[in-house]
């Protein structure tokens, strides 16, 4: 297929026998240009198939009206919903969003960040991969003068000089375990999530805090640390089962981890919730297709995405602001068919 040549301002100016500056001002609706000339310029631009060179425009205006978004996964309910919220909120502010996906790979994430910087985006929103340990790329972006904001996932401990919009990971987990204990469980396990990312550290801290609150000892063999994916849940449950000492209840650090637990339980013939019960941090639109339907800590994805864009745009508009800003968005519980009813026999066994 023959490539169509790119139409320039000079092409339009030549067609109308006017200057390039006149064409540029007319396309931007500048008051120096009459309405009649503006209409003529825009008609010729449409007829020729003109589209503006965004990169060139950003060089002259020092603003591109574009932001970059880096997420670990796209085929994931949480990130899919957050992406949609980011896009919609940015669009409302007349800002375009450039989406990149790291696939939980730190090197790919680094290349995406370098590409976004080369495209001269005005700012970047990122949810880091579970493999991200080298933080020099973020310091380099700050040196380049490009605001970067962490969404949901950030390095732990947090990097000075960067703002964030996060979920109340610790509080949400604490609420979930409070509910599990209220149902009657005292043999509780935890699967998934490394401590170098805030969500892994904070959710486990909430789990520990809840056990201490209720006077329940932490069993190290019932804590399986790892990643945030389905394989981590599957392998984690297999490890628990091999120990020969199953807990009554499992808290899964993410929804995909919970799905992995479901898969392993089915392979092993372990019944949910009769033999072992479960709750996850995070929801999914596929919940209606699994049996029993999963209770969870609900993350407000719409609010997360919109607050991230609004905070980033505020930082872009006020580059001299030096104070880091950290927004914590609260969670709530969604109770379905797991972890919802009293089990007297288990209470007696535990007591």
Order of alpha helices (4+ residues) and beta strands (2+ residues): alpha-alpha-alpha-alpha-beta-alpha-beta-alpha-beta-alpha-beta-beta-alpha-beta-alpha-beta-alpha-beta-alpha-beta-beta-alpha-beta-beta-alpha
